Every structure is written in C-alpha cells, then in structure tokens.
Amino acid sequence: MVRERIVAIILRDKKLLLLKGNSPELWSPGGKQEEGETKEQTLRRELQEEIKLKLKSLKPFKTYFLKNPYNAEQMVRSQCFLVEADGEPKPDNEINSFVWFSKEDFHNKTYPMIEENEKIVADLIEQELL
C-alpha cells in the first residue's frame, strides 16, 4: 500500500519551516491530495488549515519514496514543492508549534526527524538552499 503526500518546502533566510504535532519528530507542511484537487489546491488548503499561510507560488523540487515511519507495511510517496507563501505561520488543527530549521540544526541533530525530512534537508543543503 502506498500513501501519497504533497509537501511544501518553505524557506526563509536559509531556514526551512518544519512543524511539530503530537509525535516527537518534525515534519514538513502538506498532506493528502483529495479527490478532484490539483497539487496546488492541496497545498493551498493544507497550508491554510495547518498554519494559516497563503500559497503564492510553487515549483517542483523532488519526489521521495520511503517506508512510512508510523506503519511498517506502508510506503509513502511524497511529491515536494518549493513554495512561496504569504503571512506568518500560526499553528492550527493538529499542529502544536513550528521551527525555522537551519543547516546547523541538521548537523547538530537538534530535533528528531523522520527519514523523509532528513533526505529533504540533505538535498536542500547540497543545493545550497539551506
């Protein structure tokens, strides 16, 4: 079984916006594409629901295909987009807080992260975006 996820990579001042919910790990904003939605509509909805940001633009980044860290029998395909958004994040719904994650945070292992985000961050550092 494969779970599909649309992911927003939001960068400001060479830092990545990551979210914190009830689990200890940080993750990127985004979610499941609902029937009839485009990827852009999914990100527009998810950003509004999760952190009250308005989507300005998106550009394809990478797709990751990894084991679901919370369900060993499931894979997750995450289509990631570099996103520009208006506003300041305000956690809502299942989001408790957020972090502007830096390259130093990654190297110092400041926060626990799921494998997907470790790969995203490593790729952003390699491309000198973080």
N, C-alpha and C positions, 0 to 999 in steps of 0.2 A: 504494500500500500504506500502511495506517495502523497504527501501533503504539500500543496502548493502555497507559496507565500510571496507576497510582493513587499519589497523592503525599500525604505527611504534612507539614503545616506545623506545626512545633513551636516555640512562642515561650516564652521565659523572660526576664523583666526587659527586655522590649522588644528582645530579640535573637532571631534566627532560627537554628535548628540546621541547618547545612549540612555535607555530607560531602565527603571527598576520597578519591579512589581513585588509579588509575594515570595518569589523564588530568590535565592541569593545572587544569581547571575544577572548581568546587564544584557540588554538586547537592543537591537535597532528598531525604530518605529516601523509599523507596517502591519500587514495581516493578510487574511484570506480574501481572494477576489470573489465577489458574489456574482451569481448568475446574471449575465447581461451587462456587467460592468467592464469597462476598459481598465487597463492597468493604472492609467492616470486617474480615473474616477475612484479606484480602490484607494490609491494613496491620498487623494483629496479627502475622502471620507475618513480613513484611518487617522490621518494627521489631525483632523478636526476633532474626532472622537477621543483620541488618546491624549493629545497635548495642546489642542486649541490653536494649531498653526494653519495658515492658509497657504496652499500649494501655489507657487509661482511658475515653476518650470521643472522638468525632469529630463534626464539624459541617461540612456542605458549605461550600466557600469559592468557588471558581471553576473553570471548565474552560478550558484553553488548547489551541489547535490550531496547531501550528507545525512548520516543517521540522525533521527530525532533524539535529542538528548533526554527526553522525557518518556520515550516509548521506543524500546529497542527493536520492535518489529515494524517500525515505520521509517520511511525516508522522507526528507524534506528537500524540495527544490525551491530555492529562494532566488527570485529574479530581483536584482538590486539595481537601483537607480540613484544617480547623483541628483539631489533635489535642492532647489532653492525654495525657501518658504518665508512668508512674512509673519512677523509677530514674535513674541517671546513665549517659550514653552510654559504651559500651565497644566500640570498633570491632572488627569481626569479618568474616570472609569477604573480600569484595573491597574493604572499607573500610580505608584506611590511617590516617585521622585525621578529626577533625571541627573545626568552628569555630562559635562563637556569633557570628553575623554581625550587625553593627549598621548603623544608618542612616548613620553616619559612614563605615563600610567601603564602603558603596554609593557615597556621594558622592565618596569619595577613590579609588575603584576599586582598593581594597586587594588584591582577589583576582580572578582571571579567572573569569567565569561564563558559562554557556550562556544563550541568549536567554530561555528559559523562566524561569529564575531571576531574570533582570533584570526581567521582567514581574511575577513574583510579588512581588519586593521592592518595586517601584514601587507596586503595588496595596496592599501592606501599609502602606507609608509614607503613601499617600493616605488610607487608613482609620485612620491614627494608631495602628496596631497595632505598628509598628516605630519 
